[in-house]
Amino acid sequence: MMESSVMQKFPFFQVFIGDWLKDPQLSMCTPQTRGVWFDLLCRMRELGTGEVTGTVEQLAQLGRCNVAQMHETIHELTVTRTANVTVHNKKVTISNRRLARQLKSRESNKLRQRKFRSNGSVTGKYRSQLIFQISEEKRDKVPASGNEKQNQKIGGRPSCEATRLEETAPRKRDASLPFFSNEYIQELQSRKAYEAIAVREVAEKMIAWCEARKLKPTRRRLVGWLNSEERIGGVSDASDKAKIERVVEKLVRDSELVEEARGSSGPERR
């Protein structure tokens, strides 16, 4: 039953002609040994294993040769190390190293794929449960109407559920600034870095700019516009003031030098 299933699944195997002709260990064997060895390889593939085990008489039947020829084949395969040959309790085991590696790799891949499929089914089950739980939580967070909020009050004080719904309720947005809430605009305006900037006007300009270019107005983009906007009301820090003072002093000195040059050169020209 095992042999028939293996043959149906793998009715052939690849023979690398270059390896067969150029293998120095196999080339040292006689043509008789090479022929018997190829029959044994076919039998290994048919059995779905990388080895054959049996008595010398049994191996002779598998290799389609007589007992004397099988003795010679076993001797040459052992001497040339073309195959791994072991003898135990009058049972001889002949194995092919490459075929054993291929079958072992195929079996490990099969086990890994089976494990991946089993883990995937479990993961998918938990994923569906998690999605259902998140949808239930979102449905519970829907803001309640006015009558429901009144019903949620207990003894003149709102219940914990009503308080949570009020906290998660969306903030009111300004009609002129549909992408930013009034609290956010006021928060930016109250910051020391943006005190001298009309935050609302900059936000309106930025929204118009984004709509013209089909971009989405974001808080990050608004902050970038505010940082690049020139400050209103003069210089912001002491370092800039010092730079301007030095520039003014240099201009004054240059003007004085120009006046002196004009005064000195005037009488000579007359």
Summary of the structure (lengths in Angstrom):
residues: 270
radius of gyration: 45.2
end to end distance: 128.8
largest distance: 137.2
contacts: 622
relative contact order: 0.04
helix: 68%
strand: 7%
